[in-house]
């Protein structure tokens, strides 16, 4: 398939002749007889090019292209009219049209202009895909041992076409891993389609994944290409795949085994070349034993497993992650970046982070929003983590009725808890790192209820 084209013209003869001409050239063509219908079909078919008649019944072509601009679509538009004037051509160009064709249409000119426009459209999408891939590679920061192992695993997995299954807790960055797999593969200049299976109602998931024909069900007013067809030639990321029904799992298995999808309401089978990358934060073996996940689908998905470690297993990456999020927030919001003091970093490293990297990112954004000044210390970090103003650690003055001894004890307990996690509970390692007597350390751990 060379590209998808949407023709919007209220003359049936022109729609039919253009559709036949362009389908003979290898394009996939959808048509609409009015501006209103064209706007509705656009959202369903995601075209690479729109051929739009200027004069339509109902809303005219100029209004339609204005609506496309409001929708922030970057899909190129070629205007057509039997009443072409320089004024109309200039107006259409100002609204965003890339060309203006005068009726009666010349088949040779239509073929040439369409080919040029499709090439431009696909080049834009390719550049956006590559930029997104680069942006997401930058987000995978951290030099901990577990992250180095994950990067090495991605390096080996990405060049293949085999299915990958990403496992890890919520918030660890499974989507970033999926994008990294795609970005390092031979499909990197093709679509990457992201599907959150848990966010789509079960009664709609199959129509979203596999598409539907006009009239397939109440409300199916036009053809809809499913996510698998949209991902043809590229990769599809099925996030939270464990949340799909057994019926949907059976259809996913067919795609994996045969490379075939069938739209709802259609008897036609479409072949797709798609690499599937799935992810879950649930125990699929437990779901299989309970009969809630198909064993045959699990074995098809679990060809190349990738495990994303939780943040508690990569505490040494927290400072690098925090600096990455600070830089991103500062760039996107045109603000000066903040600088974390050593005690602020230590407090971040001592936190539990059950929400993993996502929770850390949210905490950094709150810091950037709520606290002014170039330097952020432990009190500001504590206020963000607890929602309460933090003690002025390091000062010699009591605060809010608390003594310096209480403040120091609280900080010491957090420091020891962090070091214990880093040392996997081995007290001798903590004693060596902190250069303190082991017997004294045991007493402190007992005092704070840490051992």
Secondary structure, DSSP 8 states (H G I E B T S, - for coil): ---EEEEE-S-HHHHHHHHHHHHHTT-EEEEESSHHHHHHHHHHH--SEEEEESS-SSS-HHHHHHHHHHTT---EEEEEESS--HHHHHHHHHHT-SEEEESS--HHHHHHHHHHHHHHHHHHHHHHHHHHHHHHHHH----SHHHHHHHHHHHHHHTS-S-EEEE--TTS-HHHHHHHHHHTSTTTTS-EEEEEGGGS-HHHHHHHHH-B-TTSSTT--S-B--HHHHTTTSEEEEETGGGS-HHHHHHHHHHHHH-EE--BT----EE---EEEEEESS-HHHHHHTTSS-HHHHHHHTTEEEE---GGG-GGGHHHHHHHHHHHHHHHHT----EE-HHHHHHHHHS--TTHHHHHHHHHHHHHHH--SSEE-HHHHHHHHHSS----TT-SS-BTTB-HHHHHHHHHHHHHHHHHHHTTT-HHHHHHHHT--HHHHHHHHHHTT--
